[in-house]
Amino acid sequence: MSNGNVDIRIRCQRCGQDMELRDPAPGQPWPPQQFWKCAACGRNFWTTYPPPKKPKPRPSAAAAPEAG
């Protein structure tokens, strides 16, 4: 189980134990719906998060207004 650089913990509403985040299959994109599973009682839980934002391209120097 890994959840990247973010420390998100979800506790099971049935038994109170920490749930495990199930990663997508290797090579597959990260879906907006994440699947959590409780190792203690087997309860499943879905959460939805938007995919990470892609970096915006920086404006080039040619597009900057000239001082003059």
C-alpha positions in Angstrom: 0.0 0.0 0.0 1.2 3.5 -0.8 -0.5 6.8 -1.1 2.3 8.8 -2.5 3.6 11.8 -0.6 0.3 12.5 1.1 -0.5 11.1 4.5 -4.2 10.4 4.3 -5.7 8.0 6.8 -9.3 6.8 6.8 -10.7 4.8 9.7 -13.3 2.1 9.2 -16.8 3.2 10.2 -17.6 -0.4 11.2 -14.6 -1.4 13.5 -12.4 1.8 13.8 -9.2 0.3 12.3 -7.2 2.2 9.7 -8.2 1.3 6.1 -5.7 0.6 3.3 -5.6 2.5 0.1 -5.4 0.2 -2.9 -3.3 1.5 -5.7 -4.2 1.1 -9.4 -2.6 -1.7 -11.4 1.0 -1.0 -12.4 1.2 1.3 -15.5 -2.4 2.3 -15.1 -3.4 6.0 -14.6 -4.5 7.1 -11.1 -8.3 7.1 -11.2 -10.4 9.8 -9.6 -12.1 7.2 -7.4 -9.8 5.5 -4.9 -10.6 2.2 -3.3 -10.1 1.7 0.4 -10.2 -1.7 2.2 -10.3 -2.5 5.9 -7.9 -5.3 6.6 -9.7 -6.1 9.9 -13.3 -6.5 8.9 -13.2 -6.3 5.1 -15.4 -3.2 4.6 -14.9 -1.4 1.3 -15.0 2.4 0.9 -14.7 4.6 -2.2 -13.4 8.2 -2.2 -13.2 10.6 -5.1 -10.3 13.0 -5.8 -9.5 14.8 -8.9 -6.4 13.8 -10.7 -3.3 15.9 -10.0 -3.1 19.1 -11.9 -0.5 19.3 -14.7 2.0 22.1 -14.5 1.1 25.2 -16.4 3.5 26.2 -19.2 5.5 29.3 -18.3 5.1 32.3 -20.7 8.1 32.7 -22.9 10.3 35.8 -22.9 9.0 36.7 -26.3 5.5 37.1 -25.0 6.5 39.5 -22.2 5.7 43.2 -22.9 8.7 45.3 -23.9 9.7 48.2 -21.6 10.3 51.3 -23.4 
